[in-house]
Amino acid sequence: MSITLQKLDYTDVELLKKIFEWRNNEITRKFSNNTNIITPDIFQKILDKYRESNINPLIIMLDNFAVGIITFVDTNNKIYIGINIDPAYRNKNIGTLSLNYLKNNKQFFLGVNLQNIYALVNKNNEASLKLFNKFFSYFVETETDIEFLLE
């Protein structure tokens, strides 16, 4: 199993459709910070936010097949990382392999202050809490979320 990351190609319509489906997956929605269905208009706004971010979204490639996306959104001097994995590829260590690959390939972060990368995880999302706890340190806890800081 070989994991690599590549920058999101905004002209790849089929890939954008996959990402839209991953974001609207019932389990993804249930454990996200925003549990609402994402409409095409909202998805376009999300893509616009990705474009405005300091770091390009990265497609998680498993043996040359797109299985997920790592996103970065710059908000109030904090860059928030998010991961969406194709439901068919969950529970296969894809998140851990992807974050490890990212950690070892810092060229994706050129010009970015790595001390400002955070993850905001819904407390009910046990899989994401476990994943981000491997690579990030505990930062702030609210009633519904835990914010982590990249180590």
PEZIQUI-V59086 format. One record per run of one state. SS is the DSSP state (a for helix, b for strand, c for the rest). FROM is the first residue (numbers start at 1). TO is the last residue. Records with the same first field share a line. If there is no record, write none. Layout:
# PEZIQUI-V59086
SS: FROM-TO + FROM-TO
This chain:
# PEZIQUI-V59086
c: 1-2 + 8-12 + 25-25 + 32-39 + 53-57 + 63-64 + 76-77 + 86-86 + 90-93 + 105-105 + 110-113 + 123-125 + 142-144 + 151-151
b: 3-7 + 58-62 + 65-75 + 78-85 + 117-122 + 136-141 + 145-150
a: 13-24 + 26-31 + 40-52 + 87-89 + 94-104 + 106-109 + 114-116 + 126-135
